[in-house]
Amino acid sequence: MIRFFRHPDVRVLDDVVHDEIELEKGVIVIMCSDGDRFLGGLLSIAGMFSTNHRWTTRIASWIKRTTLLFVWAFLHIYPRMHVMSWHAGAHRLVKNSRTNLPGRATDKDLLAEIMAAIELKNIHQIILLDHCACGKLTKHNFTVEEQFHSIVHARDRIISEYDKVRASEAVRLATNGDFSGVVSIPRLKIICMCQVDYGKRKGWWWRRRLRTYHTSTKQLTAVNATRLDPTRNPDIADAIVDFLTQAE
């Protein structure tokens, strides 16, 4: 399924475009609290700071973004990362998600904490850092495709809630005659990313193969539309047929 989503005509999982993420302005990272993935997830984000320096990128790749990269990124560039970690990460934001206990307001509590973080830190850029496979999601029988759709729902819910806050603030400023302040209210930017663990590879040393991708909500919508009407995106339709053929 990962290969299908990485297909050049599908591109639900695409390469991360570092220029689209303004990390120097700070970022709120919502991720799973899995201790086996936590540091790797943070380093994958901190490592983006080195992409403007090719020699640094090559060194960081060779040493697998370990302590040297961590120290270099945080001491010399100092990315502002406000981390919020829950088991299954942003998936807990989905209303009636199987990852939440019945009768609890887990999704509402997490959403409130995110809105508070935006206000407290004055950061209007959020990264939903997912990872596959996630133990919490596996426990609740999530498929890979369902996992990606769940992240999209979480993203949409954050945007919807922030738009309410933004509209309320705009009304308050307009009532006080501060129309220039209305224009300057920042918009919220959310980037969905997924770190895929391909497992260990044998060699003269044992190494894990982890790759971080951008999750394209636009392409995921295109895949859904293609299943209903293959003529809308014939390239994606061909990729779906190839995938189903290989699966058989």
ZILINQUI-V638947 format. One record per residue. RES is the residue in one letter. NEAR is the number of other ideal C-beta (glycine too) atoms within 12 Angstrom. Layout:
[[RES	NEAR] [RES	NEAR]]
This chain:
[[M	26] [I	27] [R	18] [F	29] [F	34] [R	27] [H	25] [P	18] [D	24] [V	34] [R	26] [V	40] [L	36] [D	27] [D	18] [V	27] [V	16] [H	24] [D	14] [E	21] [I	32] [E	21] [L	34] [E	19] [K	19] [G	27] [V	37] [I	39] [V	42] [I	41] [M	43] [C	39] [S	25] [D	27] [G	14] [D	17] [R	32] [F	23] [L	25] [G	30] [G	36] [L	31] [L	34] [S	43] [I	42] [A	39] [G	39] [M	36] [F	32] [S	30] [T	28] [N	15] [H	19] [R	11] [W	12] [T	24] [T	21] [R	15] [I	18] [A	28] [S	22] [W	14] [I	20] [K	21] [R	33] [T	20] [T	16] [L	22] [L	35] [F	27] [V	17] [W	25] [A	32] [F	21] [L	14] [H	16] [I	24] [Y	15] [P	34] [R	25] [M	36] [H	30] [V	30] [M	34] [S	28] [W	32] [H	28] [A	40] [G	44] [A	47] [H	46] [R	43] [L	41] [V	33] [K	23] [N	20] [S	33] [R	24] [T	34] [N	27] [L	15] [P	10] [G	7] [R	15] [A	17] [T	25] [D	30] [K	20] [D	18] [L	34] [L	34] [A	20] [E	27] [I	40] [M	32] [A	20] [A	29] [I	34] [E	20] [L	14] [K	23] [N	16] [I	32] [H	29] [Q	33] [I	42] [I	44] [L	47] [L	47] [D	45] [H	40] [C	42] [A	27] [C	39] [G	22] [K	31] [L	34] [T	23] [K	14] [H	22] [N	14] [F	27] [T	19] [V	29] [E	26] [E	24] [Q	42] [F	41] [H	28] [S	41] [I	48] [V	33] [H	27] [A	40] [R	38] [D	26] [R	34] [I	40] [I	28] [S	20] [E	29] [Y	32] [D	19] [K	17] [V	26] [R	25] [A	16] [S	17] [E	24] [A	23] [V	17] [R	16] [L	19] [A	17] [T	13] [N	13] [G	10] [D	16] [F	14] [S	12] [G	17] [V	20] [V	14] [S	14] [I	25] [P	22] [R	17] [L	29] [K	25] [I	38] [I	37] [C	44] [M	41] [C	46] [Q	41] [V	34] [D	27] [Y	19] [G	15] [K	12] [R	13] [K	10] [G	9] [W	6] [W	9] [W	10] [R	17] [R	20] [R	18] [L	27] [R	24] [T	37] [Y	31] [H	37] [T	42] [S	29] [T	30] [K	19] [Q	31] [L	35] [T	23] [A	27] [V	35] [N	22] [A	18] [T	26] [R	22] [L	15] [D	14] [P	18] [T	13] [R	16] [N	24] [P	15] [D	21] [I	32] [A	24] [D	20] [A	29] [I	30] [V	20] [D	19] [F	25] [L	14] [T	11] [Q	13] [A	11] [E	7]]
